Amino acid sequence: MKVLIVSQYFQPESFRINDVVKSLVEKGVEVDVLTGKPNYPDGDYFQGYRGWGCQREQWAGANIYRVPLAARGKRSALKLIFNYLSFIAAGCLFGPWLLRRRRYDAIFVYATSPLLQAIPALFLGFLKRSKVLVWVQDLWPDSLAATGYVRNAVALKCVEYIVRLIYRHADLLLVQSEAFKQNVRKLAPGKPIVYYPNSVDRIFSSGDDGELPQLPFPYNGFTVVFAGNVGSGQAVEVIVGAADLLRGRQDISFVVFGKGSRWDWMESQVRELGLTNVYLPGRFPVEMMPGVMSKASVLLVTLADEAIFAATVPNKVQAYMAVGKPIIASLNGEGARLVAEAGAGLAVPAEDSTALAAAVLQLVEMTDAEREQMGENGRAFFKQHFDHDKLIDRLITHFSD
């Protein structure tokens, strides 16, 4: 079987699609990847890459074809739009040339934001007469409005029209959350829509903590660890608020791993409020994260109080469950429901610092055995519903169908 993966983001950028590609190759699928030049999340090209020119590489047994791409820059809406549009244009212009004389049984789109990256895949599907599957990771245009990137009603309506066209011309739509189905169905009436959740790299469920980085905060005491993008969608204000409420508890600390558009704001707030119970060590390689998470007392996931995010399951939920630590889900909707259903931790309303602080105190008061049971519940739920190898087999079945 020959499959083309289309994704604006790919190794060495840290995204779920990297592990999917690696596992597909291991299971005998011949994989090509059409992608851009790595520059996420800092907005600068990774070492060894430049914006212009096409590039061919080999990675984990897959053929990687890179098209020119404008870097997203830092906190610039104009540069971000140009980044999105450059992949669409370069993918349509250079993709057919890079992939000339190559035939595929299926074309698979890893559709994080921007969903518009599916346009080159649909064009290639037309040229090569291949079926196109779109794995919807983000709900456009709703998420654009929720994060504040686009507020103009006319612009949002134009994006919605393009999304309708993408859905209409795809052959199968896979959605990362059951709650996505209703939203996607409104824009894609009559199209087959199948629930296909995210998993995580096997290193999170292997039980091997790997290398543990040297970090400037104590592992003793009760540590609440957040790992991932520190952006507006994560409503990290709730972490600062909860830490402020708990500043009198010297045995409790909040540790935020990652970077993003709100990291600088967090750093300034920690400094201005004099919060000695918040640590911002920054971003570390994904290989180190299982070890970091295993040292936490509890793992924290947050999302903004927006209707669109209530339908989303952040990928860190699966990672946290795989590690086997109790979870505090400071969010609404599907993600909170999964944590509660699994018995893997506590769910509190999104953007409610008081409720988050209370949940931390509730977990502090629990016995070690009670917290360990939550972690085991999460790990068992992960193995049943989100096991990486089972999901890869299911994806290959979708390709075959």
C-alpha positions as CSV (number, residue, x, y, z in Angstrom):
1,M,0.0,0.0,0.0
2,K,1.3,3.5,-0.9
3,V,0.1,6.5,1.1
4,L,0.8,10.2,0.8
5,I,0.7,12.2,4.0
6,V,0.0,15.9,3.6
7,S,0.8,18.0,6.7
8,Q,2.2,21.5,7.0
9,Y,3.9,20.4,10.2
10,F,6.3,17.5,10.5
11,Q,9.5,16.3,12.1
12,P,11.6,17.9,13.6
13,E,8.5,19.8,14.7
14,S,6.8,17.9,17.5
15,F,3.4,16.7,16.2
16,R,1.3,13.5,16.4
17,I,1.7,12.8,12.7
18,N,5.4,12.0,13.2
19,D,4.6,8.9,15.2
20,V,1.8,7.9,12.8
21,V,4.2,8.0,9.9
22,K,6.8,6.0,11.8
23,S,4.3,3.3,12.7
24,L,2.8,3.1,9.2
25,V,6.3,2.3,7.8
26,E,6.9,-0.3,10.5
27,K,3.6,-2.0,9.4
28,G,4.7,-2.2,5.8
29,V,3.0,0.9,4.3
30,E,5.1,2.8,1.8
31,V,4.8,6.5,2.9
32,D,5.6,9.8,1.3
33,V,5.2,13.0,3.2
34,L,4.5,16.4,1.6
35,T,5.3,19.1,4.2
36,G,6.8,22.6,4.6
37,K,10.0,23.9,6.2
38,P,10.0,23.4,10.0
39,N,9.5,26.7,12.0
40,Y,6.9,25.8,14.6
41,P,6.4,27.0,17.4
42,D,9.1,29.7,17.6
43,G,8.5,31.1,14.1
44,D,12.1,30.7,13.0
45,Y,13.4,28.1,10.6
46,F,15.1,25.1,12.3
47,Q,18.8,24.8,11.8
48,G,19.6,23.5,8.4
49,Y,16.5,24.8,6.7
50,R,15.6,28.0,4.8
51,G,12.3,29.2,3.5
52,W,12.9,29.1,-0.3
53,G,13.6,26.0,-2.3
54,C,12.3,22.4,-2.3
55,Q,14.0,19.7,-0.3
56,R,14.0,15.9,-0.2
57,E,14.8,13.8,2.8
58,Q,14.5,10.4,4.3
59,W,13.1,9.9,7.9
60,A,12.2,6.7,9.6
61,G,11.8,4.9,6.2
62,A,9.5,7.6,4.7
63,N,10.3,9.9,1.8
64,I,9.9,13.5,2.9
65,Y,9.2,16.3,0.3
66,R,9.4,19.8,1.6
67,V,8.0,22.8,-0.3
68,P,8.9,26.5,0.2
69,L,7.2,28.0,3.3
70,A,7.1,31.5,4.8
71,A,8.0,31.4,8.6
72,R,5.1,32.2,10.9
73,G,7.2,34.7,12.9
74,K,6.4,35.8,16.4
75,R,3.0,37.3,17.4
76,S,2.3,38.6,13.9
77,A,-1.2,37.9,12.5
78,L,0.0,39.0,9.0
79,K,3.0,36.7,9.0
80,L,0.8,33.8,10.3
81,I,-1.7,34.3,7.4
82,F,1.2,34.4,5.0
83,N,2.6,31.2,6.5
84,Y,-0.7,29.5,6.0
85,L,-1.2,30.7,2.4
86,S,2.4,30.0,1.4
87,F,1.9,26.3,2.1
88,I,-1.2,26.1,0.1
89,A,0.4,27.9,-2.9
90,A,3.7,26.0,-2.7
91,G,1.9,22.7,-2.2
92,C,-0.3,23.2,-5.2
93,L,2.6,24.5,-7.4
94,F,5.6,22.4,-6.3
95,G,3.8,19.3,-5.0
96,P,2.8,17.8,-8.4
97,W,6.3,18.3,-9.6
98,L,8.0,16.8,-6.6
99,L,5.6,13.8,-6.7
100,R,5.6,13.3,-10.4
101,R,5.1,9.8,-11.6
102,R,4.3,8.6,-8.1
103,R,0.9,6.9,-7.5
104,Y,-1.0,6.5,-4.2
105,D,-3.7,4.3,-2.9
106,A,-4.8,7.1,-0.5
107,I,-3.9,10.6,0.4
108,F,-4.1,11.4,4.2
109,V,-4.3,15.0,5.5
110,Y,-3.3,15.7,9.1
111,A,-5.6,18.6,9.5
112,T,-4.5,20.7,12.4
113,S,-4.8,24.5,11.9
114,P,-4.9,25.5,9.2
115,L,-7.5,23.2,7.8
116,L,-6.7,25.0,4.5
117,Q,-3.6,22.7,4.1
118,A,-6.1,20.1,2.8
119,I,-6.3,22.1,-0.5
120,P,-3.0,20.8,-2.0
121,A,-4.0,17.3,-0.9
122,L,-7.3,17.6,-2.8
123,F,-5.6,19.0,-5.8
124,L,-3.1,16.1,-5.8
125,G,-6.0,13.7,-5.3
126,F,-7.6,15.0,-8.4
127,L,-4.4,14.8,-10.4
128,K,-3.5,11.3,-9.3
129,R,-7.1,9.9,-9.0
130,S,-6.5,9.0,-5.3
131,K,-9.0,9.0,-2.5
132,V,-8.4,11.7,0.1
133,L,-9.0,11.3,3.9
134,V,-8.9,14.3,6.2
135,W,-8.2,13.9,9.9
136,V,-9.9,16.9,11.5
137,Q,-8.0,18.1,14.5
138,D,-9.4,21.6,14.8
139,L,-12.8,23.0,14.0
140,W,-12.6,25.9,11.5
141,P,-13.8,28.6,11.4
142,D,-15.0,28.3,15.0
143,S,-11.5,28.0,16.5
144,L,-10.3,31.1,14.6
145,A,-13.0,33.2,16.3
146,A,-12.5,31.5,19.7
147,T,-8.8,32.3,19.8
148,G,-9.3,35.8,18.5
149,Y,-7.1,35.4,15.4
150,V,-10.0,36.4,13.2
151,R,-12.9,38.5,14.4
152,N,-14.3,39.9,11.1
153,A,-17.6,38.3,10.3
154,V,-17.1,38.5,6.6
155,A,-13.7,36.9,6.8
156,L,-15.0,34.1,9.0
157,K,-17.9,33.5,6.5
158,C,-15.3,33.2,3.7
159,V,-13.3,30.7,5.7
160,E,-16.5,28.7,6.4
161,Y,-17.2,28.6,2.6
162,I,-13.7,27.2,1.9
163,V,-14.1,24.6,4.7
164,R,-17.4,23.5,3.2
165,L,-15.6,23.0,-0.1
166,I,-12.8,21.0,1.5
167,Y,-15.2,18.7,3.3
168,R,-17.4,18.3,0.2
169,H,-14.4,17.1,-1.9
170,A,-12.9,14.8,0.7
171,D,-13.8,11.1,0.5
172,L,-13.7,10.4,4.3
173,L,-13.6,12.7,7.3
174,L,-12.0,11.4,10.5
175,V,-12.6,13.5,13.7
176,Q,-10.5,13.4,16.8
177,S,-13.5,13.9,19.2
178,E,-17.0,12.4,19.2
179,A,-18.2,15.9,19.9
180,F,-16.7,17.0,16.6
181,K,-19.2,15.0,14.5
182,Q,-22.1,17.4,15.0
183,N,-20.0,20.5,14.1
184,V,-18.5,18.8,11.0
185,R,-21.8,17.4,9.8
186,K,-23.3,20.9,9.6
187,L,-20.7,21.8,7.0
188,A,-20.5,18.3,5.4
189,P,-24.0,16.9,5.0
190,G,-24.0,13.4,3.6
191,K,-20.3,12.9,4.0
192,P,-19.0,9.8,5.9
193,I,-17.6,11.0,9.3
194,V,-15.8,8.6,11.6
195,Y,-14.4,9.0,15.1
196,Y,-10.7,8.5,15.1
197,P,-9.0,9.7,18.3
198,N,-5.4,10.7,18.9
199,S,-2.9,8.6,20.7
200,V,0.6,9.4,21.9
201,D,4.1,8.1,21.3
202,R,4.8,4.8,22.8
203,I,7.4,6.4,25.1
204,F,4.5,7.7,27.3
205,S,3.0,4.3,27.9
206,S,6.2,2.2,28.0
207,G,6.8,2.8,31.7
208,D,10.4,3.9,30.9
209,D,10.9,7.4,32.3
210,G,14.0,8.0,30.2
211,E,16.3,10.9,30.7
212,L,15.3,13.4,33.4
213,P,16.5,16.9,32.8
214,Q,18.1,19.0,35.5
215,L,15.5,21.7,36.5
216,P,15.5,24.6,38.9
217,F,12.5,23.5,41.0
218,P,12.0,20.9,43.8
219,Y,10.6,17.5,42.9
220,N,9.7,17.1,46.6
221,G,6.4,18.6,47.8
222,F,3.2,18.5,45.8
223,T,3.8,19.5,42.1
224,V,1.1,20.4,39.6
225,V,2.6,20.0,36.1
226,F,1.2,21.5,32.9
227,A,2.9,20.4,29.7
228,G,2.2,21.8,26.2
229,N,1.4,24.9,24.3
230,V,1.2,28.0,26.4
231,G,-1.3,30.0,24.3
232,S,-4.5,31.9,24.4
233,G,-6.6,28.7,23.8
234,Q,-5.1,27.2,26.9
235,A,-6.3,30.1,29.1
236,V,-3.2,29.9,31.3
237,E,-4.5,32.8,33.3
238,V,-6.3,30.2,35.4
239,I,-2.9,28.7,36.4
240,V,-1.7,32.1,37.6
241,G,-4.9,32.7,39.4
242,A,-4.9,29.4,41.2
243,A,-1.2,29.8,42.2
244,D,-2.0,33.2,43.6
245,L,-4.8,31.7,45.7
246,L,-2.4,29.0,47.0
247,R,0.7,31.2,47.5
248,G,0.5,30.5,51.3
249,R,1.0,26.7,50.7
250,Q,4.7,26.3,50.4
251,D,4.3,22.6,49.8
252,I,2.4,23.1,46.5
253,S,4.1,24.3,43.3
254,F,2.9,24.8,39.7
255,V,5.4,23.9,36.9
256,V,4.6,24.9,33.3
257,F,6.5,23.1,30.6
258,G,6.3,24.5,27.1
259,K,6.3,27.8,25.2
260,G,3.7,29.8,23.3
261,S,2.1,33.2,22.7
262,R,1.2,33.6,26.4
263,W,4.4,32.5,27.9
264,D,5.9,36.0,28.2
265,W,2.7,37.2,29.8
266,M,2.9,34.4,32.4
267,E,6.5,35.2,33.1
268,S,5.7,38.8,33.7
269,Q,2.7,38.0,36.0
270,V,4.8,35.6,38.1
271,R,7.4,38.3,38.5
272,E,4.9,41.1,39.2
273,L,2.8,39.1,41.7
274,G,5.9,37.7,43.4
275,L,4.7,34.1,42.9
276,T,7.4,31.8,44.3
277,N,5.2,28.7,43.7
278,V,5.2,28.9,39.9
279,Y,8.1,27.7,37.7
280,L,8.4,28.2,33.9
281,P,11.3,26.0,32.8
282,G,10.3,26.3,29.1
283,R,10.2,23.6,26.4
284,F,12.1,20.3,26.4
285,P,12.4,17.5,23.9
286,V,9.4,15.1,23.9
287,E,11.7,12.3,24.9
288,M,12.2,13.9,28.3
289,M,8.5,14.5,29.0
290,P,7.5,11.0,30.3
291,G,10.2,11.4,33.0
292,V,9.1,14.9,33.9
293,M,5.5,13.8,34.1
294,S,6.2,10.8,36.2
295,K,7.7,13.0,38.8
296,A,4.6,15.2,39.1
297,S,2.0,14.7,41.8
298,V,-0.8,15.6,39.4
299,L,-0.9,16.7,35.7
300,L,-2.9,19.7,34.6
301,V,-4.8,20.3,31.3
302,T,-6.5,23.6,30.7
303,L,-8.7,25.2,27.9
304,A,-10.5,28.5,27.5
305,D,-14.2,28.7,28.3
306,E,-15.4,28.7,24.6
307,A,-18.0,26.5,23.1
308,I,-15.6,25.3,20.4
309,F,-13.1,24.0,23.0
310,A,-15.8,22.1,24.8
311,A,-15.9,19.8,21.7
312,T,-12.1,19.3,21.7
313,V,-10.0,16.7,23.4
314,P,-6.5,18.1,23.9
315,N,-3.9,15.5,23.0
316,K,-2.2,15.9,26.4
317,V,-5.2,14.1,27.9
318,Q,-4.1,10.9,26.2
319,A,-0.5,11.6,27.2
320,Y,-1.4,12.1,30.8
321,M,-3.5,9.0,30.9
322,A,-0.7,6.9,29.4
323,V,1.8,8.1,32.0
324,G,-0.5,7.0,34.7
325,K,-0.7,10.1,36.9
326,P,-3.9,11.7,38.3
327,I,-5.3,14.6,36.1
328,I,-7.0,17.9,36.8
329,A,-9.0,18.9,33.8
330,S,-9.7,22.6,33.9
331,L,-12.0,22.6,30.9
332,N,-15.5,22.0,29.7
333,G,-17.1,19.4,27.6
334,E,-15.6,16.3,25.9
335,G,-12.1,16.4,27.5
336,A,-13.6,16.8,31.0
337,R,-16.1,14.0,30.3
338,L,-13.3,11.6,29.3
339,V,-11.3,12.3,32.5
340,A,-14.4,11.8,34.7
341,E,-15.5,8.7,32.8
342,A,-12.1,7.1,33.2
343,G,-12.0,7.9,36.9
344,A,-8.5,9.4,36.1
345,G,-8.8,12.6,38.1
346,L,-10.9,15.7,38.8
347,A,-12.7,18.0,36.3
348,V,-13.5,21.6,37.1
349,P,-15.0,24.4,35.0
350,A,-12.8,26.2,32.5
351,E,-11.1,29.4,33.5
352,D,-12.2,29.0,37.2
353,S,-9.1,29.6,39.3
354,T,-11.0,29.1,42.6
355,A,-12.3,25.7,41.4
356,L,-8.8,24.7,40.2
357,A,-7.2,25.7,43.5
358,A,-9.9,23.7,45.4
359,A,-9.2,20.6,43.2
360,V,-5.5,20.9,43.9
361,L,-6.2,21.0,47.7
362,Q,-8.6,18.0,47.3
363,L,-5.9,15.9,45.7
364,V,-3.4,17.0,48.3
365,E,-5.7,15.7,51.0
366,M,-6.1,12.3,49.3
367,T,-3.9,9.4,50.3
368,D,-1.1,8.2,48.0
369,A,-3.2,5.1,47.3
370,E,-6.2,7.1,46.2
371,R,-4.1,9.2,43.8
372,E,-2.3,6.1,42.5
373,Q,-5.7,4.5,41.7
374,M,-6.6,7.5,39.6
375,G,-3.4,7.1,37.7
376,E,-4.0,3.4,37.1
377,N,-7.6,4.2,36.0
378,G,-6.3,6.6,33.4
379,R,-3.7,4.1,32.1
380,A,-6.3,1.4,31.8
381,F,-8.6,3.7,29.9
382,F,-5.8,4.7,27.6
383,K,-5.0,1.1,26.8
384,Q,-8.6,0.4,26.0
385,H,-9.5,3.4,23.9
386,F,-6.3,5.1,22.7
387,D,-3.6,2.4,22.3
388,H,-1.3,3.6,19.5
389,D,-0.9,0.3,17.7
390,K,-4.6,-0.5,17.7
391,L,-5.3,2.9,16.2
392,I,-2.7,2.6,13.5
393,D,-4.2,-0.7,12.5
394,R,-7.6,1.0,12.3
395,L,-6.1,3.8,10.2
396,I,-4.7,1.2,7.7
397,T,-8.2,-0.3,7.5
398,H,-9.6,3.1,6.6
399,F,-7.0,3.4,3.9
400,S,-7.9,0.0,2.5
401,D,-11.6,0.7,2.6
